[in-house]
Amino acid sequence: MPTPPLIQPGAQPDVQVWDPFVRIFHWSLVACVLTNYFVVDDGKDLHQWIGYAASALVVLRIVWGFIGTRHARFADFFPTPSRLRSHLVALREGRIEHHAGHNPLGALMMLVLMATVLGLGVTGFLQTTNTFWGEEWLQELHELIASALMALAGLHAAAALLMSRIERTNLVAAMFTGVKRRF
């Protein structure tokens, strides 16, 4: 797999990175997760449909990861062991790498978050089937995965703020505008 491009010092400071689909996916998924966790009662029809919507969003994002725009494609940022190792060494040494798309740790987090949402979708769906309806262990697993998702989402948000500061790039704004701006 080729190494993803880095934004070199002195290079163009504004980089068009996330397309509208990626941004809409991201904020729609955030809305689904927060609504289901904090607003809607567990087990209600609305909770189930929001969960299905979140799972469908992740499936669409996986497809977009193969056919989408450059920085949306998994090939552009997939967190291989060598990419992760190189990124961690750079961080430890205080070298700042400005990745055009996701850095390797951000890419890993994105994949873990998507897998966690799919795990929630599967465990939630299984609770509606005759085979698993009322199974306490499955309900507990679903709740455990939901709590893990919230912890991971919090870590993701904190890391985005920290990396924005380290890289001097407003990553949160970039997820709204699609443009990474150095400051």
C-alpha positions in Angstrom: 0.0 0.0 0.0 1.5 3.4 -0.9 2.2 5.8 1.9 -0.5 8.5 2.2 0.6 12.0 1.3 1.8 14.3 4.0 1.4 18.1 3.9 4.9 19.4 3.8 5.9 22.6 5.6 5.7 25.5 3.3 3.1 23.7 1.1 -0.4 25.0 0.4 -1.9 25.5 3.9 -5.5 24.8 2.8 -6.2 21.3 1.7 -9.6 20.1 0.4 -9.8 16.8 2.3 -13.3 15.5 3.2 -16.1 15.5 0.6 -19.7 16.2 1.4 -20.6 12.6 1.7 -18.0 12.0 4.4 -19.0 15.1 6.3 -22.7 14.3 6.2 -22.0 10.7 7.2 -19.9 11.9 10.2 -22.4 14.4 11.6 -25.4 12.1 10.9 -23.8 9.3 12.7 -22.9 11.6 15.6 -26.6 12.6 15.7 -27.8 9.0 15.6 -25.5 7.9 18.4 -26.1 10.8 20.7 -29.9 10.7 20.2 -30.0 6.9 20.9 -27.8 7.1 23.9 -29.1 10.2 25.6 -32.6 11.0 24.3 -34.6 8.0 23.1 -35.7 5.2 25.4 -34.0 1.9 24.9 -36.0 -0.8 23.2 -38.5 1.6 21.7 -39.2 1.5 17.9 -37.6 4.9 17.4 -34.4 3.6 19.2 -34.4 0.6 16.8 -34.9 2.7 13.7 -32.2 5.2 14.7 -29.9 2.2 15.3 -30.7 0.8 11.9 -30.0 4.2 10.3 -26.6 4.4 12.1 -25.7 0.9 10.8 -26.8 1.8 7.3 -24.7 4.9 7.4 -21.7 2.8 8.4 -22.3 0.3 5.5 -22.6 3.2 3.1 -19.4 4.7 4.4 -17.6 1.3 3.9 -18.8 1.3 0.3 -17.6 4.9 -0.1 -14.3 3.8 1.3 -13.7 1.9 -1.9 -15.4 4.1 -4.5 -15.4 7.6 -3.0 -13.1 10.5 -3.4 -9.3 10.3 -2.8 -9.2 11.0 0.9 -12.4 9.0 1.6 -10.8 5.9 0.2 -9.4 3.4 2.7 -6.3 3.0 0.5 -5.5 6.6 1.2 -5.3 6.2 4.9 -5.5 2.5 6.0 -3.6 2.2 9.3 -1.1 -0.5 8.4 1.3 -1.6 11.2 4.2 0.3 9.4 2.2 3.5 9.1 1.1 3.3 12.8 4.7 2.6 13.9 6.1 5.5 11.8 3.4 7.9 13.1 4.0 6.9 16.8 7.7 7.3 16.4 7.2 10.7 14.9 4.9 11.7 17.8 7.3 10.4 20.4 10.2 12.3 18.7 8.1 15.5 18.6 8.1 15.6 14.8 4.8 17.0 13.4 3.4 15.2 10.4 0.6 16.9 8.6 -1.4 14.2 6.9 -3.7 15.4 4.1 -6.4 12.9 5.2 -6.6 10.9 8.4 -3.4 10.2 10.3 -2.8 6.5 11.1 -4.2 6.7 14.7 -7.2 8.7 13.5 -7.8 6.1 10.8 -7.6 3.3 13.3 -10.1 5.1 15.6 -12.4 5.7 12.7 -12.4 1.9 11.8 -12.9 0.9 15.5 -15.8 3.4 15.8 -17.5 2.0 12.7 -17.0 -1.6 13.8 -18.5 -0.7 17.2 -21.5 0.9 15.6 -22.0 -2.2 13.5 -21.6 -4.4 16.7 -24.4 -2.3 18.3 -26.5 -2.8 15.2 -26.1 -6.5 15.2 -26.7 -7.0 18.9 -29.7 -4.6 18.7 -31.2 -6.5 15.8 -30.6 -9.9 17.4 -32.7 -8.8 20.4 -35.7 -8.4 18.1 -35.5 -12.0 16.8 -37.4 -15.0 18.3 -34.1 -16.8 19.0 -32.6 -14.0 21.2 -35.6 -12.0 22.3 -35.4 -11.4 26.1 -31.8 -12.8 26.4 -30.3 -10.9 29.3 -26.7 -11.6 28.2 -27.4 -10.0 24.8 -29.0 -7.0 26.3 -26.0 -6.6 28.6 -23.6 -7.0 25.7 -25.5 -4.3 23.7 -25.3 -1.9 26.7 -21.6 -2.7 27.1 -20.9 -1.9 23.4 -22.9 1.3 23.7 -20.9 2.4 26.7 -17.7 1.5 24.9 -18.8 3.5 21.9 -19.4 6.6 24.0 -16.0 6.2 25.6 -14.4 5.8 22.2 -16.3 8.8 20.9 -15.1 10.9 23.8 -11.5 9.8 23.1 -12.0 10.5 19.4 -13.2 14.1 20.1 -10.4 14.7 22.6 -7.8 13.4 20.2 -9.2 15.6 17.4 -8.8 18.6 19.7 -5.3 17.6 20.8 -4.1 16.8 17.3 -5.6 20.1 16.1 -3.4 21.9 18.6 -0.3 19.7 17.8 -0.6 20.0 14.0 -1.9 23.5 14.1 -4.9 22.4 12.0 -8.5 22.9 12.9 -9.7 19.3 12.4 -13.2 20.0 13.8 -13.8 22.9 11.4 -12.5 20.7 8.6 -15.2 18.1 9.3 -17.7 20.9 8.7 -16.1 22.6 5.7 -14.1 19.8 4.1 -11.0 22.0 4.1 -8.0 21.5 6.5 -6.6 25.0 7.3 -3.3 25.4 9.0 -3.1 28.2 11.6 
